[in-house]
């Protein structure tokens, strides 16, 4: 496993321990045992502190204890490292919402342009009225 994949894995594992097990390694180890995975607290700490390399097979087992397959777990790690996105570009709903927002904004821009043109016309008429009044007096 590459160094980058190890970072992704560790980010996901740390998140799993924090979110699902509230950083309680004992609960995680007990849950792993119910799934046929044997790991002790010392080994888990060594892995988390990057003092012990972990085989891809063990990564699969530990990801499974968190309820993920390894590919999903690595994707979770990637998302955690990269941070939140403004929106998920691959989600059809997000794309549709963005399209509707752009369409709505385009309509507002057109309306404001029309209003601006009408106001300019009205201003020109008022200026002419003022000139006529000034010349009449």
Backbone as CSV, one residue per row, in Angstrom:
resi,resn,N_x,N_y,N_z,CA_x,CA_y,CA_z,C_x,C_y,C_z
1,UNK,0.843,-1.172,0.000,0.000,0.000,0.000,0.890,1.237,0.000
2,UNK,0.541,2.223,-0.787,1.364,3.427,-0.891,1.251,4.272,0.373
3,UNK,2.195,5.192,0.517,2.193,6.096,1.670,0.902,6.906,1.703
4,UNK,0.444,7.363,0.525,-0.789,8.139,0.443,-1.991,7.303,0.886
5,UNK,-2.043,6.050,0.440,-3.153,5.180,0.833,-3.141,4.949,2.341
6,UNK,-1.942,4.839,2.928,-1.849,4.689,4.386,-2.423,5.912,5.099
7,UNK,-2.135,7.104,4.576,-2.665,8.330,5.183,-4.187,8.355,5.096
8,UNK,-4.712,7.946,3.935,-6.169,7.916,3.759,-6.792,6.923,4.740
9,UNK,-6.161,5.745,4.841,-6.667,4.715,5.739,-6.672,5.212,7.185
10,UNK,-5.563,5.801,7.613,-5.466,6.275,9.001,-6.466,7.389,9.296
11,UNK,-6.683,8.271,8.340,-7.682,9.333,8.538,-9.065,8.725,8.749
12,UNK,-9.397,7.722,7.943,-10.702,7.079,8.078,-10.801,6.298,9.385
13,UNK,-9.730,5.608,9.759,-9.746,4.824,10.996,-9.892,5.741,12.213
14,UNK,-9.144,6.830,12.225,-9.256,7.779,13.342,-10.667,8.356,13.422
15,UNK,-11.248,8.663,12.265,-12.613,9.185,12.231,-13.599,8.145,12.746
16,UNK,-13.416,6.890,12.328,-14.298,5.806,12.781,-14.244,5.685,14.303
17,UNK,-13.032,5.693,14.838,-12.887,5.584,16.294,-13.543,6.766,17.003
18,UNK,-13.397,7.948,16.426,-13.957,9.152,17.051,-15.481,9.175,16.953
19,UNK,-16.008,8.963,15.756,-17.447,9.115,15.521,-18.273,7.920,16.001
20,UNK,-17.815,6.724,15.669,-18.606,5.533,15.976,-18.348,5.000,17.383
21,UNK,-17.112,5.138,17.849,-16.744,4.553,19.136,-16.347,5.595,20.181
22,UNK,-16.506,6.879,19.851,-16.187,7.979,20.759,-14.783,7.829,21.350
23,UNK,-13.841,7.460,20.491,-12.426,7.258,20.838,-12.203,6.147,21.866
24,UNK,-13.166,5.270,22.015,-13.034,4.149,22.939,-12.488,2.946,22.166
25,UNK,-11.175,2.740,22.260,-10.525,1.651,21.517,-11.035,0.290,21.964
26,UNK,-11.369,0.162,23.240,-11.847,-1.119,23.756,-13.154,-1.517,23.066
27,UNK,-14.054,-0.569,22.890,-15.323,-0.867,22.200,-15.060,-1.296,20.765
28,UNK,-14.130,-0.614,20.103,-13.780,-0.959,18.727,-13.206,-2.371,18.667
29,UNK,-12.289,-2.684,19.586,-11.653,-4.007,19.603,-12.687,-5.097,19.852
30,UNK,-13.618,-4.840,20.769,-14.668,-5.824,21.054,-15.570,-6.015,19.840
31,UNK,-15.912,-4.909,19.163,-16.740,-4.997,17.967,-15.994,-5.760,16.858
32,UNK,-14.695,-5.505,16.747,-13.890,-6.210,15.745,-13.874,-7.703,16.036
33,UNK,-13.774,-8.076,17.317,-13.761,-9.496,17.691,-15.044,-10.189,17.287
34,UNK,-16.176,-9.488,17.408,-17.451,-10.102,17.015,-17.499,-10.357,15.508
35,UNK,-16.636,-9.666,14.773,-16.562,-9.857,13.322,-15.391,-10.760,12.934
36,UNK,-14.789,-11.415,13.933,-13.704,-12.348,13.662,-12.350,-11.702,13.461
37,UNK,-12.185,-10.459,13.906,-10.933,-9.722,13.725,-10.251,-9.623,15.089
38,UNK,-9.012,-10.093,15.146,-8.282,-10.054,16.407,-7.220,-8.962,16.352
39,UNK,-7.338,-8.009,17.277,-6.341,-6.940,17.417,-6.363,-6.498,18.869
40,UNK,-5.202,-6.187,19.409,-5.160,-5.731,20.800,-4.952,-4.213,20.833
41,UNK,-5.135,-3.640,22.010,-5.051,-2.181,22.165,-3.670,-1.651,21.800
42,UNK,-2.619,-2.384,22.159,-1.264,-1.950,21.838,-1.016,-1.900,20.340
43,UNK,-1.466,-2.912,19.636,-1.301,-2.941,18.173,-2.093,-1.813,17.521
44,UNK,-3.312,-1.606,18.016,-4.142,-0.533,17.465,-3.486,0.832,17.697
45,UNK,-2.946,1.038,18.883,-2.261,2.302,19.180,-1.033,2.479,18.294
46,UNK,-0.276,1.415,18.092,0.907,1.493,17.224,0.525,1.851,15.798
47,UNK,-0.578,1.293,15.327,-1.059,1.600,13.967,-1.474,3.067,13.890
48,UNK,-2.250,3.513,14.872,-2.742,4.893,14.875,-1.607,5.908,15.016
49,UNK,-0.558,5.540,15.717,0.588,6.437,15.905,1.638,6.264,14.813
50,UNK,1.300,5.483,13.813,2.156,5.244,12.648,3.513,4.642,13.029
51,UNK,3.509,3.838,14.080,4.725,3.146,14.495,4.758,1.723,13.962
52,UNK,3.655,1.300,13.405,3.554,-0.061,12.890,2.881,-0.021,11.522
53,UNK,3.529,-0.636,10.539,2.932,-0.738,9.203,1.794,-1.753,9.271
54,UNK,0.850,-1.555,8.403,-0.313,-2.425,8.400,-0.488,-3.024,7.012
55,UNK,-0.748,-4.292,6.969,-0.890,-4.969,5.676,-2.236,-4.616,5.053
56,UNK,-2.330,-4.712,3.735,-3.621,-4.469,3.088,-4.724,-5.397,3.607
57,UNK,-4.351,-6.620,3.936,-5.341,-7.571,4.463,-5.899,-7.080,5.804
58,UNK,-5.005,-6.585,6.654,-5.452,-6.077,7.954,-6.246,-4.783,7.772
59,UNK,-5.860,-3.967,6.803,-6.640,-2.759,6.524,-8.064,-3.139,6.144
60,UNK,-8.210,-4.159,5.317,-9.556,-4.605,4.928,-10.354,-5.028,6.147
61,UNK,-9.712,-5.764,7.052,-10.411,-6.238,8.247,-10.807,-5.083,9.162
62,UNK,-9.884,-4.144,9.366,-10.188,-3.013,10.249,-11.249,-2.095,9.644
63,UNK,-11.214,-1.920,8.330,-12.261,-1.136,7.664,-13.607,-1.829,7.831
64,UNK,-13.589,-3.156,7.715,-14.817,-3.940,7.876,-15.399,-3.774,9.276
65,UNK,-14.527,-3.696,10.279,-15.010,-3.499,11.651,-15.738,-2.168,11.800
66,UNK,-15.399,-1.197,10.925,-16.081,0.105,10.937,-17.309,0.106,10.030
67,UNK,-17.535,-1.010,9.334,-18.706,-1.121,8.479,-18.469,-0.723,7.037
68,UNK,-17.218,-0.716,6.586,-16.875,-0.310,5.223,-16.074,-1.405,4.527
69,UNK,-16.131,-1.412,3.188,-15.114,-2.179,2.478,-13.921,-1.245,2.320
70,UNK,-12.768,-1.770,1.941,-11.545,-0.973,1.940,-11.625,0.223,0.991
71,UNK,-12.198,0.028,-0.204,-12.292,1.136,-1.170,-13.126,2.284,-0.613
72,UNK,-14.263,1.951,0.012,-15.107,2.992,0.617,-14.368,3.688,1.759
73,UNK,-13.620,2.915,2.515,-12.882,3.457,3.661,-11.807,4.435,3.197
74,UNK,-11.107,4.077,2.124,-10.089,4.978,1.580,-10.727,6.242,1.012
75,UNK,-11.898,6.110,0.382,-12.620,7.292,-0.113,-13.052,8.191,1.039
76,UNK,-13.460,7.577,2.142,-13.808,8.358,3.332,-12.582,9.126,3.821
77,UNK,-11.445,8.444,3.887,-10.211,9.098,4.307,-9.853,10.260,3.408
78,UNK,-10.020,10.066,2.113,-9.730,11.136,1.153,-10.644,12.333,1.397
79,UNK,-11.923,12.071,1.587,-12.885,13.153,1.837,-12.545,13.889,3.138
80,UNK,-12.111,13.149,4.146,-11.755,13.775,5.421,-10.518,14.657,5.282
81,UNK,-9.542,14.193,4.518,-8.311,14.963,4.335,-8.552,16.196,3.474
82,UNK,-9.335,16.034,2.403,-9.584,17.161,1.491,-10.524,18.186,2.086
83,UNK,-11.347,17.778,3.043,-12.267,18.711,3.672,-13.579,18.809,2.916
84,UNK,-14.513,19.559,3.492,-15.842,19.658,2.883,-15.822,20.432,1.571
85,UNK,-16.709,20.078,0.704,-16.880,20.749,-0.582,-18.100,21.657,-0.481
86,UNK,-18.118,22.696,-1.325,-19.272,23.582,-1.366,-20.517,22.796,-1.759
87,UNK,-20.369,21.948,-2.766,-21.428,21.028,-3.146,-20.783,19.882,-3.901
88,UNK,-21.465,18.777,-3.956,-20.955,17.605,-4.653,-21.325,17.721,-6.119
89,UNK,-20.330,18.001,-6.971,-20.578,18.232,-8.393,-21.172,17.020,-9.089
90,UNK,-21.016,15.853,-8.523,-21.499,14.641,-9.170,-22.950,14.312,-8.820
91,UNK,-23.532,15.061,-7.941,-24.903,14.782,-7.530,-25.873,15.515,-8.440
92,UNK,-26.750,14.769,-9.050,-27.715,15.356,-9.989,-28.559,16.425,-9.307
93,UNK,-28.957,16.185,-8.083,-29.783,17.153,-7.364,-29.032,18.468,-7.183
94,UNK,-27.747,18.389,-6.850,-26.958,19.600,-6.686,-26.821,20.342,-8.009
95,UNK,-26.598,19.595,-9.078,-26.478,20.227,-10.391,-27.783,20.890,-10.800
96,UNK,-28.891,20.219,-10.533,-30.202,20.786,-10.859,-30.465,22.038,-10.037
97,UNK,-30.109,22.012,-8.769,-30.291,23.182,-7.910,-29.441,24.351,-8.407
98,UNK,-28.212,24.067,-8.798,-27.338,25.122,-9.325,-27.892,25.685,-10.632
99,UNK,-28.391,24.814,-11.492,-28.959,25.256,-12.770,-30.159,26.168,-12.526
100,UNK,-31.027,25.793,-11.602,-32.200,26.613,-11.277,-31.776,27.960,-10.693
101,UNK,-30.759,27.943,-9.845,-30.275,29.191,-9.253,-29.712,30.120,-10.321
102,UNK,-28.954,29.579,-11.252,-28.382,30.388,-12.333,-29.492,30.953,-13.204
103,UNK,-30.489,30.130,-13.506,-31.619,30.575,-14.325,-32.374,31.710,-13.620
104,UNK,-32.567,31.555,-12.332,-33.256,32.580,-11.555,-32.455,33.880,-11.526
105,UNK,-31.150,33.768,-11.326,-30.299,34.962,-11.323,-30.287,35.643,-12.682
106,UNK,-30.282,34.847,-13.751,-30.312,35.423,-15.099,-31.606,36.205,-15.304
107,UNK,-32.715,35.679,-14.800,-33.992,36.384,-14.879,-33.959,37.693,-14.112
108,UNK,-33.339,37.681,-12.941,-33.220,38.903,-12.142,-32.374,39.951,-12.861
109,UNK,-31.288,39.509,-13.476,-30.417,40.432,-14.211,-31.185,41.074,-15.355
110,UNK,-31.949,40.271,-16.112,-32.754,40.813,-17.216,-33.761,41.841,-16.704
111,UNK,-34.436,41.515,-15.596,-35.414,42.432,-15.004,-34.742,43.746,-14.609
112,UNK,-33.581,43.666,-13.951,-32.878,44.873,-13.516,-32.404,45.709,-14.701
113,UNK,-32.013,45.075,-15.777,-31.613,45.817,-16.975,-32.801,46.590,-17.544
114,UNK,-33.962,45.942,-17.586,-35.173,46.607,-18.087,-35.547,47.780,-17.184
115,UNK,-35.491,47.567,-15.883,-35.800,48.631,-14.933,-34.820,49.790,-15.083
116,UNK,-33.544,49.459,-15.252,-32.519,50.482,-15.421,-32.790,51.309,-16.677
117,UNK,-33.152,50.653,-17.776,-33.455,51.360,-19.019,-34.670,52.273,-18.832
118,UNK,-35.702,51.772,-18.146,-36.901,52.579,-17.900,-36.565,53.790,-17.035
119,UNK,-35.749,53.605,-16.025,-35.355,54.717,-15.162,-34.521,55.752,-15.912
120,UNK,-33.663,55.291,-16.807,-32.864,56.219,-17.607,-33.777,57.055,-18.506
121,UNK,-34.779,56.437,-19.089,-35.743,57.153,-19.930,-36.500,58.177,-19.104
122,UNK,-36.962,57.776,-17.924,-37.694,58.680,-17.031,-36.811,59.846,-16.595
123,UNK,-35.553,59.578,-16.294,-34.618,60.623,-15.903,-34.404,61.620,-17.045
124,UNK,-34.263,61.107,-18.258,-34.079,61.985,-19.413,-35.297,62.897,-19.586
125,UNK,-36.495,62.355,-19.391,-37.718,63.154,-19.507,-37.749,64.238,-18.421
126,UNK,-37.377,63.882,-17.202,-37.367,64.858,-16.113,-36.364,65.980,-16.367
127,UNK,-35.196,65.616,-16.911,-34.186,66.629,-17.228,-34.712,67.603,-18.284
128,UNK,-35.435,67.069,-19.274,-36.010,67.930,-20.313,-37.064,68.850,-19.710
129,UNK,-37.865,68.321,-18.793,-38.891,69.122,-18.129,-38.232,70.257,-17.343
130,UNK,-37.155,69.936,-16.611,-36.440,70.944,-15.841,-35.897,72.028,-16.767
131,UNK,-35.309,71.654,-17.901,-34.776,72.636,-18.860,-35.885,73.530,-19.408
132,UNK,-37.040,72.903,-19.702,-38.168,73.688,-20.212,-38.664,74.690,-19.172
133,UNK,-38.730,74.264,-17.925,-39.174,75.150,-16.850,-38.162,76.281,-16.637
134,UNK,-36.872,75.954,-16.723,-35.846,76.974,-16.537,-35.884,78.001,-17.677
135,UNK,-36.097,77.509,-18.891,-36.116,78.441,-20.034,-37.417,79.266,-20.045
136,UNK,-38.492,78.779,-19.479,-39.749,79.502,-19.433,-39.720,80.597,-18.362
137,UNK,-38.846,80.481,-17.396,-38.848,81.477,-16.332,-37.886,82.596,-16.566
